[in-house]
Amino acid sequence: MKEKEIIQYIHNNKDFLKEFHNIYFTIQSNYLTGYTVKDYIITAYVRYNKIKDFNNYSSFKHKYMLQLNPNISEAIELYEAYYNCFLENMEPYLTPLKHKYNKNDSDIKIAYEIKTI
């Protein structure tokens, strides 16, 4: 998604994203009690304050990915692995969320990108 589309999506889906945020941070953190959080929650792994010299969302996203791995293909693969782990662990919470707000898997992916990047 482009920056403008993300901003519009956030504006149009505030309640959905608020509940998604709760699943991502609160429920997932509680679910992972006893585990190393950065192994499962990507926002605990990436250091946002180390990302410098970007002038748009695409540039920021690229630099974000490079924190995962200097090889961009492997970085994207790792990002997807974090996402798939999140889906697997949080499915019991995501399915009712999708039904409540009439959302689909694409919306969950967008919400995940908004929350993590």
Backbone as a chain_set.jsonl record, in Angstrom:
{"seq": "MKEKEIIQYIHNNKDFLKEFHNIYFTIQSNYLTGYTVKDYIITAYVRYNKIKDFNNYSSFKHKYMLQLNPNISEAIELYEAYYNCFLENMEPYLTPLKHKYNKNDSDIKIAYEIKTI", "coords": {"N": [[0.834, -1.189, 0.0], [0.34, 2.283, -0.54], [1.447, 5.316, 1.033], [-0.601, 7.297, 1.224], [-2.903, 5.748, 0.862], [-2.767, 4.121, 3.11], [-3.085, 5.974, 5.178], [-5.702, 6.804, 4.633], [-7.03, 4.358, 4.99], [-6.608, 3.923, 7.728], [-8.021, 6.098, 8.757], [-10.637, 5.399, 7.99], [-11.15, 3.056, 9.369], [-11.007, 2.989, 12.197], [-12.104, 1.814, 14.616], [-11.952, -0.953, 14.11], [-9.137, -1.201, 13.776], [-8.315, -0.43, 16.3], [-9.228, -2.537, 17.91], [-7.775, -4.559, 16.695], [-5.212, -3.764, 17.395], [-5.309, -4.248, 20.163], [-5.448, -7.05, 20.12], [-2.991, -7.6, 18.889], [-0.987, -6.484, 20.629], [-1.789, -6.8, 23.451], [-3.309, -9.29, 23.848], [-1.745, -11.11, 22.369], [0.76, -10.802, 23.641], [0.145, -11.743, 26.226], [-0.485, -14.357, 25.538], [1.994, -15.272, 24.805], [3.44, -15.475, 27.129], [6.244, -16.391, 28.93], [7.776, -16.997, 26.761], [10.399, -15.821, 24.557], [9.787, -12.696, 23.605], [10.618, -11.164, 21.325], [11.086, -13.101, 19.475], [8.667, -13.694, 18.429], [7.024, -11.44, 18.206], [7.265, -8.972, 16.035], [7.573, -6.22, 16.365], [8.973, -6.017, 18.685], [11.429, -6.704, 17.928], [12.453, -5.063, 15.841], [14.074, -1.925, 15.728], [12.827, 1.092, 15.742], [13.836, 3.677, 16.134], [16.334, 3.586, 15.034], [16.041, 3.863, 12.373], [16.763, 5.971, 9.867], [17.044, 8.849, 7.691], [14.944, 8.743, 5.681], [12.338, 9.508, 3.366], [9.77, 8.979, 2.709], [7.002, 6.656, 2.961], [7.597, 4.234, 1.602], [10.394, 4.251, 1.493], [10.968, 4.231, 4.248], [9.819, 1.739, 4.926], [11.447, 0.001, 3.463], [13.945, 0.356, 4.752], [13.217, -0.497, 7.264], [12.727, -3.219, 6.748], [15.329, -4.027, 6.14], [16.462, -4.13, 8.618], [15.668, -6.535, 9.517], [16.978, -8.321, 7.885], [19.908, -8.06, 5.897], [19.665, -8.849, 3.274], [17.188, -8.189, 1.109], [15.196, -9.893, 0.084], [15.273, -12.078, 1.818], [14.642, -10.717, 4.124], [12.001, -9.943, 3.667], [10.868, -12.458, 3.559], [11.282, -13.269, 6.217], [9.707, -11.359, 7.542], [7.194, -12.179, 6.62], [7.126, -14.672, 7.84], [6.939, -13.969, 10.555], [4.425, -12.757, 10.413], [2.793, -14.941, 9.624], [3.089, -16.586, 11.846], [1.866, -14.986, 13.774], [-0.772, -15.033, 12.711], [-1.395, -17.745, 13.007], [-1.231, -18.123, 15.809], [-3.084, -16.239, 16.796], [-5.508, -16.692, 15.588], [-7.996, -17.573, 16.808], [-8.926, -15.163, 17.809], [-8.841, -13.403, 15.72], [-10.675, -14.283, 13.775], [-13.336, -13.802, 14.884], [-13.079, -11.016, 15.0], [-12.869, -10.291, 12.295], [-15.436, -11.044, 11.436], [-17.059, -9.374, 13.004], [-16.471, -6.803, 12.006], [-16.894, -7.093, 9.334], [-14.696, -7.862, 7.693], [-11.848, -9.153, 5.826], [-9.218, -11.546, 5.027], [-7.328, -9.948, 3.728], [-7.702, -7.46, 4.915], [-6.803, -8.028, 7.484], [-4.118, -8.434, 6.959], [-3.394, -5.861, 6.086], [-3.913, -4.414, 8.438], [-2.014, -5.591, 10.079], [0.353, -4.763, 8.821], [0.105, -1.997, 9.185], [0.23, -1.898, 11.975], [2.748, -2.995, 12.506], [4.661, -1.798, 10.844]], "CA": [[0.0, 0.0, 0.0], [1.032, 3.559, -0.538], [1.244, 6.111, 2.24], [-1.91, 7.949, 1.188], [-3.9, 4.696, 1.047], [-2.683, 3.693, 4.503], [-3.691, 7.036, 5.98], [-7.147, 6.724, 4.399], [-7.503, 3.123, 5.623], [-6.624, 4.188, 9.174], [-9.126, 7.028, 9.006], [-11.923, 4.739, 7.764], [-11.263, 1.792, 10.107], [-10.45, 3.245, 13.529], [-12.543, 0.84, 15.62], [-11.345, -2.232, 13.727], [-7.706, -1.139, 14.06], [-8.153, -0.373, 17.751], [-9.37, -3.904, 18.41], [-6.628, -5.31, 16.182], [-4.102, -3.353, 18.255], [-5.455, -4.991, 21.408], [-5.056, -8.442, 19.842], [-1.555, -7.659, 18.585], [-0.134, -6.192, 21.78], [-2.206, -7.337, 24.749], [-3.645, -10.714, 23.824], [-0.581, -11.868, 21.907], [1.774, -10.778, 24.71], [-0.302, -12.679, 27.26], [-0.386, -15.696, 24.95], [3.41, -15.637, 24.706], [4.088, -15.455, 28.436], [7.226, -17.457, 29.083], [8.583, -17.077, 25.549], [11.14, -14.614, 24.197], [8.818, -11.94, 22.814], [11.12, -10.728, 20.021], [11.044, -14.229, 18.555], [7.304, -13.837, 17.922], [6.414, -10.133, 17.944], [8.266, -8.271, 15.237], [7.803, -4.865, 16.88], [9.958, -6.125, 19.765], [12.69, -7.023, 17.259], [12.901, -3.917, 15.044], [14.318, -0.678, 16.465], [12.365, 2.178, 14.885], [14.667, 4.874, 16.282], [17.541, 3.42, 14.237], [15.713, 4.114, 10.971], [17.011, 7.382, 9.585], [17.209, 9.244, 6.295], [13.875, 8.303, 4.791], [11.498, 10.656, 3.043], [8.405, 8.536, 2.457], [6.685, 5.361, 3.555], [8.331, 3.163, 0.901], [11.782, 4.322, 1.949], [10.965, 3.765, 5.629], [9.537, 0.306, 4.913], [12.656, -0.677, 2.979], [14.94, 0.395, 5.826], [12.649, -1.366, 8.298], [12.982, -4.603, 6.333], [16.767, -4.294, 6.199], [16.807, -4.473, 10.004], [15.394, -7.964, 9.672], [18.038, -9.039, 7.178], [20.475, -7.189, 4.863], [19.161, -9.315, 1.982], [15.783, -7.767, 1.144], [14.334, -11.059, -0.148], [15.231, -12.825, 3.074], [13.941, -9.858, 5.091], [10.569, -10.068, 3.37], [10.512, -13.816, 3.975], [11.218, -13.264, 7.674], [8.512, -10.589, 7.899], [6.056, -13.061, 6.361], [7.138, -15.721, 8.866], [6.356, -13.343, 11.755], [2.997, -12.58, 10.141], [2.138, -16.251, 9.649], [3.074, -17.017, 13.244], [0.801, -14.189, 14.387], [-2.054, -15.575, 12.252], [-1.606, -19.062, 13.609], [-1.461, -17.989, 17.252], [-4.191, -15.35, 17.138], [-6.685, -17.023, 14.784], [-9.264, -17.561, 17.568], [-9.323, -13.779, 18.068], [-8.951, -12.699, 14.443], [-11.903, -14.677, 13.074], [-14.472, -12.981, 15.349], [-12.826, -9.619, 14.629], [-13.24, -10.163, 10.88], [-16.9, -11.106, 11.34], [-17.643, -8.188, 13.644], [-16.287, -5.609, 11.179], [-17.058, -7.472, 7.935], [-13.361, -7.769, 7.098], [-11.338, -10.405, 5.282], [-7.792, -11.773, 5.271], [-6.57, -8.785, 3.241], [-7.789, -6.43, 5.953], [-5.919, -8.433, 8.583], [-2.746, -8.174, 6.474], [-3.221, -4.401, 6.112], [-3.84, -4.014, 9.85], [-0.725, -6.057, 10.576], [1.377, -3.858, 8.294], [-0.047, -0.717, 9.884], [0.673, -2.056, 13.362], [4.158, -3.364, 12.631], [5.561, -0.888, 10.109]], "C": [[0.873, 1.244, 0.0], [0.619, 4.356, 0.697], [-0.153, 6.727, 2.31], [-3.033, 6.924, 1.439], [-3.926, 4.217, 2.499], [-3.357, 4.71, 5.414], [-5.22, 6.99, 5.846], [-7.74, 5.48, 5.075], [-7.608, 3.319, 7.139], [-7.825, 5.067, 9.535], [-10.489, 6.324, 8.934], [-12.157, 3.497, 8.632], [-10.747, 1.897, 11.54], [-10.835, 2.183, 14.555], [-11.939, -0.539, 15.358], [-9.861, -2.255, 14.105], [-7.433, -1.063, 15.563], [-8.262, -1.768, 18.355], [-8.221, -4.793, 17.921], [-5.394, -5.021, 17.046], [-4.138, -4.129, 19.575], [-5.052, -6.461, 21.229], [-3.545, -8.524, 19.666], [-0.703, -7.478, 19.843], [-0.558, -6.919, 23.054], [-2.424, -8.851, 24.714], [-2.441, -11.545, 23.404], [0.515, -11.907, 22.975], [1.411, -11.74, 25.835], [-0.172, -14.12, 26.787], [1.059, -16.194, 24.976], [4.155, -15.584, 26.036], [5.003, -16.666, 28.569], [8.113, -17.637, 27.87], [9.367, -15.784, 25.365], [10.286, -13.841, 23.195], [9.357, -11.576, 21.432], [11.192, -11.863, 19.01], [9.674, -14.377, 17.898], [6.635, -12.518, 17.548], [7.466, -9.24, 17.293], [8.552, -6.864, 15.761], [8.753, -4.865, 18.076], [11.358, -6.364, 19.198], [13.282, -5.801, 16.553], [13.038, -2.686, 15.933], [14.007, 0.502, 15.545], [13.277, 3.401, 14.96], [15.999, 4.755, 15.543], [17.295, 3.696, 12.751], [15.813, 5.615, 10.719], [17.084, 7.6, 8.075], [16.194, 8.601, 5.361], [12.992, 9.508, 4.521], [10.069, 10.276, 2.662], [8.212, 7.139, 3.046], [7.479, 4.223, 2.908], [9.78, 3.103, 1.354], [11.899, 3.812, 3.389], [10.778, 2.252, 5.693], [10.765, -0.496, 4.461], [13.719, -0.739, 4.079], [14.499, -0.471, 7.011], [12.984, -2.821, 7.98], [14.461, -4.957, 6.443], [17.245, -4.555, 7.623], [16.574, -5.958, 10.272], [16.496, -8.804, 9.038], [18.586, -8.111, 6.095], [20.071, -7.601, 3.439], [17.654, -9.071, 1.979], [14.831, -8.937, 0.912], [14.188, -11.882, 1.125], [14.51, -12.031, 4.157], [12.429, -9.971, 4.902], [10.068, -11.448, 3.799], [10.374, -13.91, 5.499], [9.99, -12.496, 8.165], [7.263, -11.456, 7.725], [5.975, -14.183, 7.396], [6.555, -15.19, 10.18], [4.84, -13.203, 11.586], [2.252, -13.912, 10.236], [2.063, -16.822, 11.062], [1.974, -16.285, 14.001], [-0.565, -14.747, 14.002], [-2.378, -16.894, 12.94], [-1.97, -18.954, 15.092], [-2.733, -17.218, 17.599], [-5.475, -15.623, 16.36], [-7.981, -17.032, 15.591], [-9.784, -16.15, 17.871], [-9.556, -13.009, 16.768], [-10.24, -13.036, 13.701], [-13.115, -13.894, 13.574], [-14.307, -11.495, 14.997], [-13.237, -9.382, 13.18], [-14.76, -10.161, 10.728], [-17.552, -9.836, 11.884], [-17.589, -6.967, 12.732], [-16.424, -5.89, 9.68], [-15.744, -7.296, 7.154], [-12.939, -9.14, 6.589], [-9.84, -10.521, 5.576], [-6.928, -10.603, 4.801], [-6.573, -7.656, 4.265], [-6.887, -6.757, 7.137], [-4.471, -8.155, 8.191], [-2.452, -6.668, 6.509], [-3.071, -3.922, 7.556], [-2.498, -4.421, 10.449], [0.406, -5.128, 10.095], [1.3, -2.495, 8.985], [0.507, -0.815, 11.294], [2.182, -2.283, 13.453], [5.105, -2.406, 11.922], [5.099, 0.531, 10.28]], "O": [[2.003, 1.232, 0.487], [-0.415, 4.098, 1.312], [-0.805, 6.676, 3.353], [-3.996, 7.216, 2.148], [-4.994, 3.941, 3.046], [-4.111, 4.342, 6.315], [-5.938, 7.124, 6.837], [-8.821, 5.543, 5.661], [-8.597, 2.917, 7.751], [-8.543, 4.8, 10.499], [-11.385, 6.619, 9.725], [-13.257, 2.945, 8.625], [-10.109, 0.967, 12.033], [-9.974, 1.701, 15.291], [-11.472, -1.206, 16.281], [-9.386, -3.228, 14.69], [-6.422, -1.581, 16.037], [-7.466, -2.133, 19.22], [-7.756, -5.671, 18.646], [-4.633, -5.929, 17.38], [-3.105, -4.609, 20.043], [-4.392, -7.038, 22.094], [-2.895, -9.409, 20.223], [0.216, -8.262, 20.081], [0.265, -7.595, 23.671], [-1.794, -9.594, 25.465], [-2.15, -12.572, 24.018], [1.13, -12.953, 23.185], [2.268, -12.467, 26.339], [0.21, -14.999, 27.559], [1.313, -17.386, 25.148], [5.384, -15.644, 26.056], [4.593, -17.806, 28.352], [9.108, -18.359, 27.937], [9.026, -14.761, 25.96], [10.091, -14.288, 22.065], [8.619, -11.671, 20.451], [11.343, -11.616, 17.813], [9.534, -15.107, 16.917], [5.774, -12.486, 16.669], [8.427, -8.815, 17.934], [9.67, -6.37, 15.611], [9.283, -3.816, 18.44], [12.352, -6.24, 19.914], [14.48, -5.541, 16.66], [12.196, -2.446, 16.798], [14.809, 0.864, 14.684], [13.471, 4.089, 13.958], [16.725, 5.744, 15.439], [18.24, 3.756, 11.964], [15.058, 6.413, 11.274], [17.173, 6.651, 7.296], [16.564, 7.984, 4.361], [12.904, 10.42, 5.343], [9.256, 11.141, 2.335], [9.15, 6.53, 3.56], [7.979, 3.344, 3.609], [10.325, 2.021, 1.572], [12.815, 3.056, 3.712], [11.49, 1.564, 6.424], [11.071, -1.547, 5.024], [14.321, -1.79, 4.3], [15.326, -1.098, 7.674], [13.465, -3.559, 8.839], [14.8, -6.084, 6.806], [18.313, -5.135, 7.822], [17.207, -6.553, 11.143], [16.896, -9.843, 9.564], [17.804, -7.432, 5.43], [20.131, -6.791, 2.514], [16.925, -9.681, 2.761], [13.75, -8.963, 1.5], [13.091, -12.329, 1.459], [13.841, -12.611, 5.012], [11.678, -10.082, 5.872], [8.97, -11.577, 4.34], [9.457, -14.557, 6.006], [9.312, -12.932, 9.095], [6.382, -11.463, 8.585], [4.882, -14.596, 7.783], [5.774, -15.876, 10.838], [4.074, -13.495, 12.504], [1.196, -13.992, 10.863], [1.08, -17.468, 11.424], [1.237, -16.893, 14.777], [-1.428, -14.918, 14.863], [-3.5, -17.117, 13.393], [-2.898, -19.611, 15.564], [-3.385, -17.52, 18.598], [-6.433, -14.857, 16.467], [-8.994, -16.535, 15.097], [-10.968, -15.979, 18.161], [-10.364, -12.082, 16.72], [-10.833, -12.165, 13.064], [-13.865, -13.363, 12.755], [-15.291, -10.806, 14.728], [-13.882, -8.379, 12.873], [-15.306, -9.358, 9.971], [-18.485, -9.299, 11.287], [-18.538, -6.185, 12.682], [-16.11, -5.033, 8.854], [-15.708, -6.663, 6.099], [-13.578, -10.151, 6.878], [-9.272, -9.692, 6.287], [-5.904, -10.304, 5.417], [-5.562, -6.979, 4.456], [-6.277, -5.863, 7.723], [-3.685, -7.686, 9.015], [-1.366, -6.26, 6.921], [-2.194, -3.112, 7.854], [-1.915, -3.677, 11.238], [1.294, -4.761, 10.865], [2.329, -1.912, 9.326], [1.186, 0.102, 11.756], [2.821, -1.805, 14.39], [6.241, -2.225, 12.361], [5.717, 1.451, 9.743]]}, "num_chains": 1, "name": "protein.A"}
